[in-house]
Amino acid sequence: MPLAEPLVLIPGLMADARLFLPQMVQLGAWRPMQVVLPTVGETVEQMSEAILPGLPEKFALLGHGLGGDIALDLIRRIPDRVSRVVLMATDPLSEPPQAAAAREARIVAAKSGRLAEAMRQELPLSALVDAPWRDEIMALVQDMAMGLGEGVFLRQSRALQRRPDQQKTMRRVKLPVLVIAGEADTLVPMRRQEFTANLMPYGKLLVIEAAGHLASLEQPEVVSRAIAEFLAGPMMLR
């Protein structure tokens, strides 16, 4: 029996493949997995353009945060090559001036050698559910960030500051789309994720209980099962 088409995973701000490690372990036996890090470019459009040459001919797509914004831009560019999409903790609207100004302070901190502090502000404890494994996940967040380094933080932060409003693209997405939202995500509010799912013709919202901004790590089995069921589900007519 041939393997299903590849699933391309795009982590968000200062995350590497470990953000999706539980899903790769649980789904990788029957589906090829390709993790692509958005580290080249200073805008969402530049990052998606840099990723494009290494992508399979036909694939499913999963993006988290900034990775979700890049996923939407890839759909805008190559809609016929993408079969279905999973968006996690994704804000598809442009960044408000107040949020962009707050981000500038974190950029200044990272430039002055305080990347760990900038990441604690970027992803505070309150963004994850209060669970026994929260400290372990936060330690992983710091380890991923330190491994990627200040330069990637600056580029990805600029991309988030300058991210485009993608409502026009979302209205045109004639693909099955699953929006996965942690019920306790304080960084991308539930109303915004509901808006994302409702704007797309074939969008569906799935709320993960006892999870915040990093549902793939906070509730890995639930998220893996949801992704597997979605990828195995019926295709929509374009």
Residue frames relative to the residue before (quaternion, step in Angstrom):
aa qw qx qy qz dx dy dz
M 1.0000 0.0000 0.0000 0.0000 0.00 0.00 0.00
P 0.3968 -0.7381 0.4840 0.2520 3.64 -0.65 1.03
L 0.5528 -0.5946 0.4665 0.3510 3.54 -1.20 0.58
A 0.5528 -0.5842 0.4749 0.3572 3.54 -1.22 0.53
E 0.6631 -0.4911 0.3647 0.4314 3.56 -1.26 0.25
P 0.6343 -0.5759 0.3542 0.3748 3.61 -1.11 0.60
L 0.2655 -0.6941 0.6398 0.1960 3.51 -1.34 0.46
V 0.1839 -0.7756 0.5983 0.0812 3.57 -0.68 1.14
L 0.1333 -0.8065 0.5755 0.0266 3.58 -0.72 1.13
I 0.0879 -0.7931 0.6024 0.0188 3.58 -0.82 1.02
P 0.2739 -0.7759 0.5449 0.1617 3.62 -0.39 1.18
G 0.5056 -0.6550 0.4803 0.2909 3.53 -1.30 0.37
L 0.8527 -0.1766 0.1245 0.4756 3.53 -1.33 -0.46
M 0.8784 -0.0719 0.0063 0.4724 3.56 -0.84 1.14
A 0.5310 0.5834 -0.4387 0.4304 3.56 1.06 0.76
D 0.2230 -0.7524 0.6017 0.1490 3.54 -1.19 0.58
A 0.8110 -0.2829 0.1780 0.4801 3.59 -1.24 -0.30
R 0.5800 0.6170 -0.3789 0.3733 3.60 1.12 -0.54
L 0.5127 0.6291 -0.4247 0.4012 3.61 1.20 -0.32
F 0.7769 0.2924 -0.1348 0.5410 3.57 1.12 -0.74
L 0.2878 0.8071 -0.4883 0.1653 3.61 1.21 0.22
P 0.6591 0.4952 -0.3488 0.4458 3.66 0.82 -0.77
Q 0.6609 0.4977 -0.3101 0.4684 3.59 1.01 -0.79
M 0.6323 0.5277 -0.3354 0.4574 3.59 1.01 -0.73
V 0.6541 0.5044 -0.3111 0.4701 3.57 1.01 -0.80
Q 0.7494 0.4355 -0.2275 0.4438 3.57 0.84 -1.01
L 0.7626 0.3589 -0.1960 0.5011 3.61 1.07 -0.62
G 0.5722 0.6732 -0.3558 0.3047 3.56 1.18 -0.57
A 0.5610 0.6238 -0.3933 0.3762 3.60 1.17 -0.37
W 0.8048 0.2540 -0.1281 0.5209 3.59 1.07 -0.65
R 0.7636 0.2567 -0.1773 0.5653 3.59 1.24 0.06
P 0.4425 -0.6719 0.5131 0.2991 3.64 -0.82 0.88
M 0.1542 -0.7896 0.5909 0.0591 3.57 -1.00 0.87
Q 0.0284 -0.7864 0.6171 -0.0024 3.57 -0.96 0.86
V 0.1622 -0.7798 0.5998 0.0768 3.58 -0.66 1.12
V 0.0824 -0.7902 0.6073 0.0072 3.56 -0.87 1.03
L 0.2318 -0.7893 0.5557 0.1204 3.59 -0.65 1.11
P 0.3214 -0.7572 0.5372 0.1866 3.60 -0.80 0.98
T 0.1949 0.8246 -0.4986 0.1829 3.56 0.32 1.25
V 0.6842 0.4425 -0.2735 0.5112 3.60 1.28 -0.20
G 0.7339 0.3636 -0.2975 0.4907 3.57 -0.80 1.05
E 0.3015 -0.7577 0.5533 0.1697 3.56 -1.28 0.37
T 0.7001 0.3161 -0.2780 0.5767 3.57 1.27 0.36
V 0.6547 -0.4917 0.3880 0.4232 3.56 -1.26 0.34
E 0.6655 0.5176 -0.3039 0.4437 3.56 0.96 -0.91
Q 0.6562 0.4973 -0.3146 0.4724 3.61 0.97 -0.80
M 0.6540 0.5157 -0.3164 0.4541 3.58 1.00 -0.78
S 0.6651 0.4791 -0.3177 0.4766 3.60 0.93 -0.79
E 0.6266 0.5365 -0.3347 0.4556 3.58 1.05 -0.71
A 0.6583 0.5089 -0.3033 0.4644 3.58 1.04 -0.80
I 0.6616 0.5149 -0.2943 0.4589 3.58 1.10 -0.73
L 0.5653 0.6940 -0.3525 0.2730 3.54 1.01 -0.94
P 0.6941 0.5050 -0.3285 0.3941 3.67 0.69 -0.92
G 0.7284 0.4521 -0.2532 0.4483 3.62 1.05 -0.61
L 0.5198 0.6698 -0.4045 0.3429 3.59 1.25 0.03
P 0.5695 -0.5828 0.4455 0.3709 3.60 -1.16 0.53
E 0.6549 -0.5154 0.3699 0.4106 3.57 -1.27 0.27
K 0.7805 0.0231 0.0131 0.6246 3.58 1.07 -0.81
F 0.1395 0.8145 -0.5414 0.1550 3.58 -0.76 0.98
A 0.3991 -0.6204 0.6055 0.2986 3.50 -1.44 0.26
L 0.2644 -0.7972 0.5384 0.0692 3.55 -1.13 0.70
L 0.0109 -0.7752 0.6316 -0.0065 3.55 -1.01 0.88
G 0.0314 0.8078 -0.5871 0.0430 3.57 -0.80 1.00
H 0.1929 -0.7666 0.6048 0.0963 3.56 -1.10 0.79
G 0.8485 0.0293 -0.0304 0.5275 3.59 -0.83 0.96
L 0.8158 0.0381 0.0374 0.5759 3.56 -0.62 -1.16
G 0.6181 0.5515 -0.3369 0.4475 3.58 1.05 -0.71
G 0.6293 0.5234 -0.3259 0.4732 3.57 1.13 -0.62
D 0.6216 0.5269 -0.3300 0.4765 3.57 1.07 -0.76
I 0.6585 0.4943 -0.3003 0.4816 3.57 1.01 -0.84
A 0.6055 0.5545 -0.3490 0.4518 3.58 1.06 -0.75
L 0.6589 0.5006 -0.3105 0.4678 3.59 0.93 -0.85
D 0.6537 0.4969 -0.3256 0.4688 3.59 1.01 -0.71
L 0.6140 0.5307 -0.3487 0.4687 3.60 1.08 -0.63
I 0.6285 0.5204 -0.3355 0.4708 3.58 1.02 -0.76
R 0.6186 0.5385 -0.3412 0.4593 3.58 1.03 -0.75
R 0.7128 0.4687 -0.2518 0.4569 3.57 0.98 -0.90
I 0.8312 0.0805 0.0297 0.5493 3.58 0.78 -1.07
P 0.0265 -0.8579 0.5127 0.0229 3.62 0.68 1.01
D 0.6773 0.5188 -0.3049 0.4232 3.62 1.02 -0.69
R 0.6613 0.5053 -0.3155 0.4558 3.60 1.21 -0.26
V 0.6652 0.4725 -0.2902 0.5001 3.58 1.26 -0.30
S 0.3017 -0.7893 0.5123 0.1533 3.59 -0.78 1.03
R 0.7725 -0.1533 0.1228 0.6038 3.58 1.05 -0.78
V 0.2784 -0.7948 0.5332 0.0802 3.53 -1.19 0.60
V 0.1203 -0.7380 0.6582 0.0874 3.54 -1.17 0.76
L 0.0843 -0.7816 0.6175 0.0265 3.57 -0.81 1.05
M 0.0586 -0.7952 0.6034 0.0073 3.57 -0.85 1.01
A 0.8575 -0.0208 0.0015 0.5140 3.58 -0.97 0.93
T 0.3906 0.7452 -0.4458 0.3055 3.56 1.06 0.81
D 0.1488 -0.7523 0.6364 0.0828 3.55 -0.98 0.94
P 0.1875 -0.8428 0.4959 0.0928 3.62 -0.27 1.20
L 0.5902 0.5654 -0.3750 0.4374 3.59 1.26 0.06
S 0.6097 -0.5502 0.4109 0.3959 3.57 -1.20 0.40
E 0.5668 -0.6312 0.4143 0.3296 3.56 -1.15 0.62
P 0.4500 -0.6909 0.4898 0.2833 3.62 -0.79 0.94
P 0.6494 -0.5520 0.3501 0.3886 3.63 -1.08 0.64
Q 0.6500 0.5252 -0.3283 0.4403 3.60 0.95 -0.81
A 0.6677 0.4843 -0.2949 0.4824 3.57 0.98 -0.84
A 0.6339 0.5288 -0.3270 0.4600 3.59 1.04 -0.77
A 0.6414 0.5171 -0.3176 0.4694 3.60 1.06 -0.75
A 0.6419 0.5052 -0.3188 0.4807 3.58 1.01 -0.80
R 0.6310 0.5274 -0.3289 0.4642 3.57 1.05 -0.76
E 0.6026 0.5723 -0.3541 0.4289 3.59 1.06 -0.72
A 0.6294 0.5279 -0.3344 0.4619 3.59 1.04 -0.74
R 0.6580 0.4902 -0.3131 0.4782 3.60 1.02 -0.72
I 0.6012 0.5459 -0.3486 0.4679 3.58 1.11 -0.64
V 0.6406 0.5189 -0.3130 0.4716 3.58 0.98 -0.86
A 0.6399 0.5221 -0.3227 0.4624 3.59 0.97 -0.85
A 0.6701 0.4932 -0.3059 0.4627 3.60 0.88 -0.90
K 0.6451 0.5332 -0.3187 0.4449 3.59 0.99 -0.81
S 0.7184 0.4266 -0.2414 0.4935 3.56 1.12 -0.66
G 0.6633 -0.5533 0.2960 0.4077 3.58 1.20 0.51
R 0.6123 0.5504 -0.3484 0.4481 3.59 1.24 0.27
L 0.0607 0.8406 -0.5326 0.0777 3.56 0.85 1.04
A 0.6360 0.5346 -0.3392 0.4412 3.60 0.93 -0.83
E 0.6549 0.4994 -0.3062 0.4774 3.57 1.00 -0.83
A 0.6329 0.5327 -0.3265 0.4573 3.57 0.99 -0.84
M 0.6658 0.4978 -0.3003 0.4676 3.59 0.99 -0.80
R 0.6183 0.5277 -0.3521 0.4639 3.61 1.06 -0.64
Q 0.6564 0.4732 -0.3056 0.5019 3.58 1.13 -0.62
E 0.6370 0.5479 -0.3149 0.4415 3.55 1.05 -0.82
L 0.7940 0.0812 -0.0071 0.6025 3.56 0.94 -0.95
P 0.0875 -0.8288 0.5516 0.0340 3.60 0.19 1.24
L 0.6985 -0.4637 0.3453 0.4217 3.54 -1.29 0.35
S 0.6434 0.5663 -0.3168 0.4062 3.57 1.02 -0.82
A 0.5894 0.5852 -0.3704 0.4158 3.62 1.23 -0.29
L 0.7058 0.3628 -0.2416 0.5584 3.59 1.30 -0.25
V 0.5615 -0.5812 0.4478 0.3826 3.58 -1.18 0.44
D 0.4982 -0.6327 0.5041 0.3122 3.54 -1.20 0.63
A 0.2301 0.7667 -0.5504 0.2372 3.54 -0.04 1.36
P 0.6845 -0.5075 0.3238 0.4112 3.61 -1.20 0.42
W 0.7283 0.4339 -0.2407 0.4727 3.60 1.10 -0.64
R 0.3942 0.7536 -0.4680 0.2400 3.61 1.24 0.05
D 0.6616 0.5085 -0.3183 0.4499 3.61 0.88 -0.86
E 0.6306 0.5329 -0.3270 0.4598 3.57 1.06 -0.76
I 0.6552 0.4944 -0.3098 0.4799 3.59 0.99 -0.81
M 0.6504 0.5134 -0.3237 0.4567 3.59 0.96 -0.82
A 0.6221 0.5243 -0.3402 0.4716 3.59 1.07 -0.68
L 0.6327 0.5165 -0.3218 0.4788 3.59 1.06 -0.75
V 0.6068 0.5563 -0.3431 0.4524 3.59 1.02 -0.81
Q 0.6779 0.4822 -0.2862 0.4754 3.57 0.89 -0.93
D 0.6572 0.5173 -0.3156 0.4483 3.58 0.96 -0.85
M 0.6384 0.5092 -0.3263 0.4761 3.59 0.99 -0.80
A 0.6696 0.5095 -0.3018 0.4483 3.58 0.93 -0.91
M 0.6701 0.4913 -0.3109 0.4614 3.58 0.87 -0.89
G 0.6373 0.5373 -0.3258 0.4461 3.57 1.08 -0.69
L 0.6927 0.4590 -0.2748 0.4837 3.59 1.04 -0.74
G 0.3580 -0.8048 0.4178 0.2227 3.58 1.13 -0.63
E 0.7464 -0.4584 0.2911 0.3847 3.48 -1.40 0.37
G 0.6466 0.5515 -0.3311 0.4101 3.60 0.91 -0.89
V 0.6626 0.4853 -0.3009 0.4847 3.57 0.95 -0.87
F 0.6159 0.5472 -0.3471 0.4480 3.59 1.00 -0.78
L 0.6720 0.4984 -0.3018 0.4571 3.58 0.88 -0.92
R 0.6824 0.4834 -0.2998 0.4591 3.61 0.87 -0.90
Q 0.6871 0.4729 -0.2949 0.4661 3.57 0.87 -0.90
S 0.6224 0.5308 -0.3423 0.4623 3.60 1.05 -0.69
R 0.6419 0.5067 -0.3217 0.4772 3.59 0.98 -0.82
A 0.6355 0.5319 -0.3315 0.4509 3.59 0.98 -0.80
L 0.6608 0.4889 -0.3072 0.4796 3.58 1.00 -0.79
Q 0.6275 0.5369 -0.3336 0.4546 3.59 0.99 -0.75
R 0.7775 0.3550 -0.1548 0.4955 3.56 0.97 -0.91
R 0.3595 0.7756 -0.4779 0.2019 3.58 1.23 0.02
P 0.4673 -0.7026 0.4641 0.2693 3.57 -1.00 0.83
D 0.5051 -0.5669 0.5414 0.3610 3.53 -1.33 0.30
Q 0.1508 -0.8486 0.5058 0.0347 3.57 -0.48 1.21
Q 0.2590 0.7952 -0.5130 0.1932 3.59 1.16 0.48
K 0.6367 0.5418 -0.3309 0.4378 3.58 0.97 -0.84
T 0.6541 0.4998 -0.3046 0.4792 3.57 0.97 -0.89
M 0.6714 0.5216 -0.3105 0.4252 3.58 0.86 -0.95
R 0.6379 0.5294 -0.3380 0.4457 3.59 0.97 -0.75
R 0.7178 0.4536 -0.2348 0.4733 3.58 1.16 -0.65
V 0.5043 0.6726 -0.4213 0.3404 3.61 1.25 -0.16
K 0.0689 -0.8103 0.5819 -0.0033 3.58 -0.24 1.28
L 0.4792 0.6307 -0.4452 0.4176 3.55 0.88 1.04
P 0.5458 -0.5477 0.4867 0.4064 3.59 -1.22 0.32
V 0.0193 -0.7991 0.5999 -0.0350 3.58 -0.82 1.04
L 0.1155 -0.7698 0.6254 0.0549 3.55 -0.90 0.98
V 0.1503 -0.7670 0.6203 0.0659 3.56 -0.74 1.10
I 0.1176 -0.7986 0.5895 0.0291 3.57 -0.56 1.20
A 0.0195 -0.8145 0.5773 -0.0536 3.56 -0.65 1.19
G 0.3547 -0.6890 0.5868 0.2346 3.55 -0.97 0.86
E 0.5026 -0.6956 0.4139 0.3037 3.58 -0.72 1.02
A 0.7505 0.3768 -0.2017 0.5040 3.59 1.14 -0.60
D 0.3343 0.7504 -0.5043 0.2662 3.61 1.21 0.44
T 0.1769 -0.8079 0.5571 0.0758 3.59 -0.52 1.18
L 0.6269 0.5565 -0.3395 0.4267 3.61 1.23 -0.25
V 0.7528 0.1302 -0.0984 0.6377 3.59 1.10 -0.69
P 0.3047 -0.8067 0.4712 0.1852 3.61 -0.01 1.26
M 0.6486 -0.5464 0.3736 0.3758 3.54 -1.20 0.63
R 0.6271 0.5510 -0.3522 0.4231 3.60 0.95 -0.77
R 0.6466 0.5110 -0.3220 0.4659 3.57 1.03 -0.76
Q 0.6779 0.4826 -0.2979 0.4678 3.60 0.97 -0.80
E 0.5894 0.5374 -0.3553 0.4874 3.59 1.15 -0.59
F 0.6320 0.5377 -0.3155 0.4604 3.56 1.00 -0.89
T 0.6423 0.5355 -0.3129 0.4504 3.57 0.96 -0.92
A 0.6909 0.4745 -0.2805 0.4677 3.59 0.84 -0.98
N 0.7044 0.4886 -0.2754 0.4351 3.58 0.89 -0.92
L 0.6366 0.5560 -0.3362 0.4154 3.59 1.10 -0.62
M 0.6898 0.4627 -0.2781 0.4824 3.59 1.13 -0.60
P 0.5796 -0.6461 0.3663 0.3352 3.60 -0.79 0.99
Y 0.7967 0.1961 -0.0969 0.5634 3.60 1.02 -0.79
G 0.3311 0.7634 -0.4864 0.2666 3.55 1.10 0.74
K 0.0597 -0.7759 0.6278 0.0186 3.55 -1.14 0.73
L 0.2730 -0.7644 0.5660 0.1446 3.57 -0.95 0.92
L 0.0500 -0.7622 0.6448 0.0272 3.53 -1.04 0.89
V 0.1917 -0.7839 0.5844 0.0849 3.57 -0.66 1.13
I 0.2306 -0.7758 0.5775 0.1067 3.55 -0.79 1.09
E 0.3345 -0.7551 0.5327 0.1849 3.57 -0.59 1.14
A 0.8302 0.1845 -0.1637 0.4999 3.54 -1.25 0.60
A 0.6226 0.4753 -0.3656 0.5028 3.57 1.00 0.90
G 0.2537 -0.7527 0.5888 0.1499 3.53 -1.23 0.61
H 0.8610 -0.1206 0.0984 0.4843 3.55 -0.94 -0.97
L 0.7618 0.3136 -0.1722 0.5401 3.61 1.16 -0.54
A 0.0359 -0.8585 0.5115 -0.0014 3.56 0.74 1.10
S 0.5983 0.5871 -0.3680 0.4024 3.61 1.06 -0.65
L 0.7295 0.3632 -0.2192 0.5366 3.59 1.20 -0.52
E 0.6609 0.5256 -0.3103 0.4366 3.58 1.08 -0.69
Q 0.7828 0.0618 -0.0239 0.6187 3.59 1.06 -0.78
P 0.0595 -0.8795 0.4699 0.0465 3.59 0.71 1.08
E 0.6690 0.5034 -0.3225 0.4416 3.60 0.90 -0.84
V 0.6498 0.5158 -0.3162 0.4601 3.58 0.95 -0.87
V 0.6716 0.4924 -0.2960 0.4678 3.58 0.92 -0.93
S 0.6510 0.5201 -0.3205 0.4504 3.60 0.90 -0.89
R 0.6626 0.5035 -0.3058 0.4626 3.57 0.95 -0.88
A 0.6485 0.5214 -0.3149 0.4565 3.58 0.98 -0.84
I 0.6590 0.4993 -0.3060 0.4719 3.59 0.96 -0.86
A 0.6478 0.5250 -0.3199 0.4499 3.59 0.93 -0.90
E 0.6731 0.4899 -0.2976 0.4673 3.59 0.90 -0.91
F 0.6529 0.5154 -0.3133 0.4582 3.58 0.99 -0.81
L 0.6820 0.4885 -0.2937 0.4582 3.59 0.89 -0.91
A 0.6986 0.4589 -0.2657 0.4804 3.59 1.12 -0.64
G 0.5310 0.6746 -0.3840 0.3399 3.58 1.29 -0.23
P 0.6881 -0.4850 0.3394 0.4197 3.58 -1.30 0.17
M 0.4762 -0.6431 0.5205 0.2980 3.53 -1.21 0.59
M 0.4053 -0.6764 0.5553 0.2642 3.54 -1.26 0.50
L 0.4898 -0.6225 0.5116 0.3329 3.55 -1.20 0.46
R 0.3903 -0.7150 0.5237 0.2493 3.56 -0.91 0.86
